[in-house]
Amino acid sequence: MQLGLVGLGKMGGNMRERLRRAGHEVVGYDQNKAVSDARSLADMAKKLSAPRVVWVMVPHGAPTRETVGKLADVLDKGDLIIEGGNSRFTDDVEHEQLLKAKGIGYLDCGVSGGIWGLDNGYGLMVGGSSAHVKRAMPIFDALRPEGPRDEGFVHAGKVGAGHYTKMVHNGIEYGLMHAYAEGYELLEKKDIVENVPGAFKAWSRGTVVRSWLLDLMVKALEENPDLDDVSDYTPDSGEGRWTVEEAIAMSVPMPVISASLFARFASRQQSSPTMQAVSALRGQFGGHQVMTIGEGDALRAEAAAGPKSPDTARKKVARKEAHPASAEEAAAKGRKAASAGPSSGGGATSSDGSGPTEGPTSGTGATRKPATKKS
């Protein structure tokens, strides 16, 4: 079968090669002329026999919308576009409407497999009409893993269903990755565990947590057992966010995937404003020592450089947060905190700590002066 393929990056380039190995003719176009088979989208269209099938494999968002729009101008009635990037499912509806007006068919296809797909095949999740799916099935069969079709391919439903299914797939991936990562940290922290890479490898057969992601974790630890010079800064592709947004819209509780997404956000903060606020509040209500940023960084460095158990750093924190030596000292701190402003339930307290005065509360609205007796 003949196919036009737009986008020959890591995924698209390997997909072209896998299709050619299966005997299909692929005319690829990429802005990188060194890897492109055509000079332009129009040139690619001329090299294909009608009715054409063109697969789009470019970054989601504006690049995909722009590419689909340009293809709408160079393709003809009866042609078919398959959009295989990580697009948001709502974009698919707009693409279908644009192309339908010109008589061009449309399928959306979520693709999973990454750089390993060339040899292992790609998991495919497709949305669109049955007629269009049937027409493109030789291409899908060549790209999916060997074995039963339904173990590597699904016609998930209407237009948008393919990318929606891939979105949820990636949300689950976020949660699985984070669970393995948390387990790694706990094993690393425990001094009696001396072979963390071996522990992960031992799980790869016969256990309920075995998976391809686990195999990749084993590979990563074999290459770099202590993850030396690996930054914890973790981006997100967008699909994790969309999954959580859909969970909110559909009232589906999704605590694990949501937590894994928020953990990625936290990884990008050199210091957390949230935790700075928590630290300041602990200092206010509990009299705990509020550390400077420098002191906190020093403790982090010491805990990371020292033994697996962070007892030394914990003891230093405990010394900094020692309680007042006497009841008088504690009372003085309490009076100082009380004079800072309104309380959280009974109105503002007086500066001498004698009791509540006028002022707003946090749940009952503004207070008013008590009625005075008439003489």
Buried (B, 14 or more C-beta within 10 A) or exposed (E): BEBBBBBBBEBBBBBBBBBBEBEBEBBBBBEEEEBBBBEEBBBBBEBBEEBBBBBBBBBBBEBBBEBBEBBBEBBEEEBBBBBBBBBBBEBBBEBBEBBEEEEBBBBBBBBBBEEEBBEBBBBBBBBBBEEBBEBBBBBBBBBBBEEEEEEBBBBBBBBBBBBBBBBBBBBBBBBBBBBBBEBBEEBEEEEEEEEBBBBBBEBBEEEEEEBEBBBBBBEBBEEEEEEEEEEEEBEBEBBBBBBBEBBEEEEEEBEBBBEBBEBBEEEEEEEEEEEEEEBEEBBBEEBBBBBEEEBBEBBEEEBEEEEBEBEEBEEBBEEEBEEEEEEEEEEEBBBEBBEEEBBEEBBBBEEEBEEBEEBEBEEEEEBEEEEEEEE
